[in-house]
Amino acid sequence: MAIATSHPQLILPDHTQLPETNGTFVKNFQEHPQSVLLTDSIRPVLDALHPDGQYAIGQDCGIYWRLIEPPERGAEAPDWFYVPNVPPLLEGKRRRSYVMWQEIVAPLIVIEFVSGDGSEERDTTSPFAGDNLKAGKFWVYEQAIRVPFYVIYEVDKASVEVYELIANHYHRCTPNERGHFPITPLGVELGIWQGQYLNQALPWLRWWDSDGTLLLNGDERAEQEKQRAEQEKQRAEQEKQRADRLAAKLRELGVDPDDLS
């Protein structure tokens, strides 16, 4: 991790003193529901992995990796990211940004949603390669923050790329037989699901478990539970109807079914 300061008396800013975004607009109306879908469906998995509740999920929040002026030049704001084993609140306050020199723990996975041609998300420019160069996102996640899994999702192409940090360099992952990418530390897979969510029929980025079962969002879980309860009700009614028919048959034969209990 690179921090551009060497002054021994300098007091480093914390998450309350740095800008909470990089000043850019969300590029389209699909990005917010996409983030909600990712968070909603992975939450039961994360709750099971962290029974103490020590994890954080960020969306369009700055990850500060370098102290420079202006401060935003030393930050990236992934569309979605997850950090294990950190408190969801910091010193009792809601998080405004994620500051690497304050936190130390890197996100396990960052996801970028492509709105342009994808060059920004694949930019490997080093800030040390020349004067006044802004670091490329790919370089920052690989060489500065060192995120184990970097995901580039292109909704217009219905495609996803997953890179895993191996020996300090990103290696592009190969999908499994289901076309999904295993995120082994989480015990889940990531892939494209074509369907309707929040009144938009699009190819969505979604999670599956290691057996290939889709991880449901809250509405889907509620609908599944409703269907299960309805099926149980139907089974109970069918059992009662069979019992009533059997009792009626016994009475025709002169046998009181109550005497059999």
C-alpha positions as CSV (number, residue, x, y, z in Angstrom):
1,M,0.0,0.0,0.0
2,A,1.4,3.4,-1.0
3,I,0.9,6.4,1.2
4,A,2.4,9.6,-0.1
5,T,3.7,11.1,3.1
6,S,7.0,11.0,5.1
7,H,6.6,13.9,7.6
8,P,6.8,12.4,11.1
9,Q,4.5,15.1,12.6
10,L,1.8,14.8,10.0
11,I,-1.6,13.6,11.4
12,L,-3.2,11.4,8.8
13,P,-6.9,12.2,8.1
14,D,-9.5,9.6,9.1
15,H,-12.8,8.5,7.4
16,T,-14.7,11.5,8.8
17,Q,-12.3,14.0,7.3
18,L,-12.0,12.7,3.7
19,P,-14.6,13.2,0.9
20,E,-17.1,10.3,1.0
21,T,-17.2,10.0,-2.8
22,N,-15.0,10.6,-5.7
23,G,-17.3,13.3,-7.1
24,T,-18.7,11.3,-10.0
25,F,-22.3,10.5,-10.7
26,V,-23.8,7.1,-10.8
27,K,-23.9,6.3,-14.5
28,N,-27.3,4.7,-14.9
29,F,-30.5,3.6,-13.2
30,Q,-29.5,-0.1,-13.1
31,E,-26.5,0.3,-10.8
32,H,-28.4,0.9,-7.6
33,P,-30.8,-2.1,-7.9
34,Q,-27.8,-4.2,-8.9
35,S,-26.0,-3.3,-5.7
36,V,-29.1,-4.0,-3.7
37,L,-29.5,-7.4,-5.3
38,L,-25.9,-8.4,-4.6
39,T,-26.1,-7.3,-0.9
40,D,-29.6,-8.7,-0.2
41,S,-28.8,-12.2,-1.6
42,I,-25.3,-12.5,0.0
43,R,-26.3,-11.3,3.4
44,P,-27.4,-14.7,4.9
45,V,-24.0,-16.1,3.8
46,L,-22.1,-13.3,5.4
47,D,-24.1,-13.4,8.6
48,A,-23.3,-17.1,8.9
49,L,-19.6,-16.4,8.2
50,H,-19.5,-13.5,10.7
51,P,-21.8,-14.4,13.6
52,D,-20.3,-11.5,15.5
53,G,-21.5,-9.2,12.7
54,Q,-17.9,-7.9,12.0
55,Y,-18.0,-7.2,8.3
56,A,-18.7,-4.2,6.0
57,I,-20.3,-3.7,2.6
58,G,-19.6,-0.5,0.6
59,Q,-21.3,0.9,-2.4
60,D,-19.8,3.9,-4.3
61,C,-17.8,4.8,-1.2
62,G,-14.2,5.9,-1.4
63,I,-11.4,3.5,-0.5
64,Y,-8.4,5.8,0.3
65,W,-5.1,4.1,-0.4
66,R,-2.8,7.1,-0.9
67,L,-2.6,10.6,0.8
68,I,-2.3,13.2,-2.0
69,E,-3.9,16.4,-3.1
70,P,-6.6,16.6,-3.9
71,P,-7.6,13.6,-1.7
72,E,-9.9,12.1,-4.3
73,R,-6.9,11.3,-6.5
74,G,-5.7,8.9,-3.9
75,A,-9.0,7.0,-3.7
76,E,-11.2,4.6,-5.7
77,A,-15.0,4.2,-5.2
78,P,-16.0,0.7,-6.3
79,D,-19.6,0.1,-7.2
80,W,-19.7,-2.7,-4.6
81,F,-17.2,-4.2,-2.2
82,Y,-17.1,-6.4,0.9
83,V,-14.5,-6.3,3.7
84,P,-14.3,-9.2,6.2
85,N,-13.6,-8.9,9.9
86,V,-14.1,-5.2,10.4
87,P,-16.8,-3.4,12.3
88,P,-19.8,-2.1,10.3
89,L,-19.5,1.1,12.3
90,L,-16.2,2.8,13.1
91,E,-15.8,4.1,16.6
92,G,-19.6,4.1,16.9
93,K,-20.0,6.3,13.8
94,R,-21.4,5.4,10.4
95,R,-18.6,5.0,7.8
96,R,-18.1,7.8,5.3
97,S,-15.2,6.2,3.5
98,Y,-12.7,3.3,3.9
99,V,-9.2,4.5,4.8
100,M,-6.5,1.9,4.2
101,W,-4.0,3.5,6.6
102,Q,-6.6,3.5,9.3
103,E,-8.1,0.1,8.7
104,I,-5.2,-2.1,7.3
105,V,-7.7,-4.9,6.2
106,A,-8.2,-4.9,2.4
107,P,-11.6,-5.7,0.9
108,L,-11.9,-9.3,-0.2
109,I,-13.8,-8.4,-3.3
110,V,-14.5,-5.3,-5.3
111,I,-17.0,-5.1,-8.2
112,E,-17.1,-2.4,-10.9
113,F,-20.1,-1.9,-13.1
114,V,-19.0,-0.8,-16.6
115,S,-21.0,2.1,-18.1
116,G,-18.5,3.1,-20.8
117,D,-16.2,1.0,-22.9
118,G,-14.6,-0.8,-20.0
119,S,-11.2,0.9,-20.4
120,E,-11.5,2.7,-17.1
121,E,-12.0,-0.5,-15.2
122,R,-9.1,-2.2,-17.0
123,D,-6.7,0.7,-16.8
124,T,-3.3,-0.5,-15.5
125,T,-1.6,2.9,-15.4
126,S,0.8,3.3,-12.6
127,P,0.9,6.7,-10.9
128,F,4.7,6.4,-10.6
129,A,5.2,6.0,-14.4
130,G,5.3,9.7,-15.1
131,D,4.4,13.2,-13.8
132,N,0.8,13.8,-12.6
133,L,-0.6,10.5,-13.8
134,K,-3.7,9.2,-12.2
135,A,-3.5,5.6,-11.2
136,G,-5.7,3.3,-13.2
137,K,-8.4,1.3,-11.3
138,F,-6.9,-2.1,-12.3
139,W,-3.5,-1.0,-11.0
140,V,-4.9,0.4,-7.7
141,Y,-6.8,-2.8,-6.9
142,E,-3.9,-5.0,-7.9
143,Q,-0.8,-3.2,-6.7
144,A,-2.0,-0.6,-4.0
145,I,-5.0,-2.1,-2.2
146,R,-4.2,-5.7,-3.2
147,V,-7.8,-6.9,-3.4
148,P,-7.9,-10.7,-3.7
149,F,-10.9,-10.7,-6.2
150,Y,-11.6,-8.0,-8.7
151,V,-14.8,-8.2,-10.8
152,I,-15.7,-6.3,-13.9
153,Y,-19.4,-6.6,-14.9
154,E,-20.7,-5.3,-18.2
155,V,-24.5,-5.4,-18.3
156,D,-24.7,-4.4,-22.0
157,K,-22.6,-7.4,-22.9
158,A,-24.1,-9.7,-20.3
159,S,-20.6,-10.6,-19.3
160,V,-18.4,-10.7,-16.2
161,E,-14.7,-11.0,-15.7
162,V,-13.1,-12.1,-12.4
163,Y,-9.5,-11.6,-11.5
164,E,-7.8,-13.3,-8.6
165,L,-4.6,-11.9,-7.0
166,I,-2.0,-14.6,-7.2
167,A,1.7,-13.8,-6.4
168,N,0.9,-10.1,-6.4
169,H,-0.6,-10.1,-9.9
170,Y,-4.1,-10.5,-11.2
171,H,-4.9,-13.6,-13.1
172,R,-8.1,-13.8,-15.1
173,C,-10.3,-16.7,-13.8
174,T,-11.9,-19.3,-15.9
175,P,-15.6,-20.0,-15.3
176,N,-16.7,-23.5,-14.2
177,E,-19.0,-25.8,-16.0
178,R,-22.0,-23.7,-15.0
179,G,-20.4,-20.5,-16.4
180,H,-19.9,-19.2,-12.8
181,F,-16.8,-18.0,-11.0
182,P,-16.1,-19.5,-7.6
183,I,-15.2,-17.0,-4.9
184,T,-13.7,-19.7,-2.7
185,P,-13.3,-17.8,0.6
186,L,-17.0,-17.1,0.6
187,G,-18.1,-20.5,-0.6
188,V,-20.1,-18.9,-3.4
189,E,-20.1,-18.5,-7.1
190,L,-20.6,-15.4,-9.2
191,G,-22.3,-15.3,-12.6
192,I,-24.9,-13.8,-14.9
193,W,-28.7,-14.4,-14.3
194,Q,-31.2,-13.2,-16.9
195,G,-34.4,-12.1,-15.4
196,Q,-36.6,-9.3,-14.0
197,Y,-35.7,-7.5,-10.8
198,L,-37.3,-4.2,-9.7
199,N,-39.2,-4.0,-12.9
200,Q,-36.1,-4.2,-15.1
201,A,-35.5,-7.3,-17.3
202,L,-31.7,-7.4,-17.6
203,P,-28.8,-9.7,-17.3
204,W,-28.0,-9.3,-13.6
205,L,-24.9,-10.2,-11.6
206,R,-25.8,-12.7,-9.0
207,W,-24.5,-15.2,-6.4
208,W,-24.9,-19.0,-6.3
209,D,-23.8,-21.4,-3.7
210,S,-21.1,-23.9,-4.3
211,D,-23.6,-26.5,-5.6
212,G,-25.0,-24.1,-8.2
213,T,-28.2,-23.1,-6.3
214,L,-29.1,-19.5,-6.8
215,L,-28.9,-17.4,-3.7
216,L,-32.3,-15.7,-3.4
217,N,-33.0,-12.1,-2.5
218,G,-35.4,-11.1,0.3
219,D,-38.5,-11.0,-2.0
220,E,-37.6,-14.3,-3.5
221,R,-37.1,-15.9,-0.1
222,A,-40.4,-14.6,1.1
223,E,-42.2,-15.9,-2.0
224,Q,-40.5,-19.3,-1.6
225,E,-41.6,-19.4,2.0
226,K,-45.1,-18.5,1.0
227,Q,-45.2,-21.3,-1.6
228,R,-43.9,-23.7,0.9
229,A,-46.5,-22.7,3.4
230,E,-49.2,-23.1,0.7
231,Q,-48.0,-26.5,-0.2
232,E,-48.0,-27.6,3.5
233,K,-51.6,-26.3,3.7
234,Q,-52.6,-28.3,0.6
235,R,-51.0,-31.4,1.9
236,A,-52.8,-31.0,5.3
237,E,-56.1,-30.6,3.5
238,Q,-55.5,-33.6,1.3
239,E,-54.6,-35.7,4.4
240,K,-57.8,-34.5,6.1
241,Q,-59.9,-35.4,3.0
242,R,-58.4,-38.9,2.9
243,A,-59.0,-39.4,6.7
244,D,-62.7,-38.2,6.2
245,R,-63.2,-40.7,3.3
246,L,-61.7,-43.5,5.3
247,A,-63.9,-42.7,8.3
248,A,-67.0,-42.6,6.0
249,K,-66.1,-46.0,4.5
250,L,-65.7,-47.5,8.0
251,R,-69.1,-46.3,9.0
252,E,-70.6,-47.9,5.9
253,L,-69.1,-51.1,7.1
254,G,-70.6,-50.6,10.6
255,V,-67.3,-49.6,12.3
256,D,-67.1,-46.5,14.4
257,P,-63.7,-45.0,13.5
258,D,-63.6,-43.3,16.9
259,D,-63.5,-46.7,18.5
260,L,-60.2,-47.3,16.6
261,S,-58.3,-44.4,18.2
